[in-house]
Amino acid sequence: MSEAALEGVVADRVWPRMRAGFPYRAVLFLPGRGCYLGELSDEDAARISQRRAALEGLRADLRQIADLH
């Protein structure tokens, strides 16, 4: 099992550039970075992604499963 989280707060204002398919990025403010998630480049957002962190935590288990087949 692997868990991960992207720490942020729901802002009291919406960042003006909302991307289709990712509306939460316009309201999730990242206090540790001092910006909205939507302000980050796709590469930076992927680097801090909770999904990526969770999968990294499962890497060894997934490789073991793959080796069994």
C-alpha positions in Angstrom: 0.0 0.0 0.0 1.2 3.5 -0.8 -0.3 6.9 0.1 0.6 10.4 -0.9 -0.9 13.9 -0.7 -0.4 17.2 -2.4 -0.7 19.8 0.4 -2.5 23.0 -0.4 -5.5 25.1 0.5 -8.6 26.1 -1.4 -8.0 29.8 -2.2 -10.5 32.5 -1.6 -10.0 33.7 -5.2 -9.7 31.7 -8.5 -6.5 32.0 -10.5 -7.7 33.5 -13.8 -6.4 30.8 -16.1 -8.5 27.7 -15.7 -7.5 24.7 -17.8 -10.1 22.3 -19.2 -10.0 19.0 -17.4 -8.1 20.5 -14.4 -10.4 23.0 -12.7 -9.0 22.3 -9.3 -5.6 23.7 -10.3 -7.2 27.2 -10.5 -8.3 27.1 -6.8 -5.6 25.0 -5.1 -3.1 27.3 -3.6 0.3 25.8 -2.5 1.5 27.9 0.5 4.9 26.2 0.5 5.5 27.4 -3.1 3.5 30.6 -2.9 1.5 30.0 -6.0 -1.6 28.2 -7.4 -1.1 24.7 -8.8 -2.3 26.1 -12.1 0.7 28.4 -12.3 3.1 25.5 -12.4 4.3 24.1 -15.7 3.1 20.6 -16.5 6.5 19.3 -15.7 6.6 20.9 -12.3 3.1 19.8 -11.5 3.9 16.3 -12.5 7.1 16.4 -10.3 5.0 17.1 -7.2 2.0 15.0 -8.1 0.5 12.9 -5.4 -0.2 10.2 -8.0 3.4 10.1 -9.0 4.5 9.9 -5.3 2.1 7.0 -4.6 3.3 5.1 -7.6 6.9 5.6 -6.6 6.0 4.1 -3.3 4.7 1.0 -5.1 7.6 0.7 -7.5 9.3 -2.3 -5.8 5.9 -4.1 -5.4 4.9 -3.5 -9.0 8.3 -4.8 -10.2 7.9 -7.9 -8.1 4.5 -8.6 -9.5 5.7 -8.1 -13.0 8.6 -10.6 -12.4 6.1 -13.2 -11.3 4.4 -13.3 -14.7 
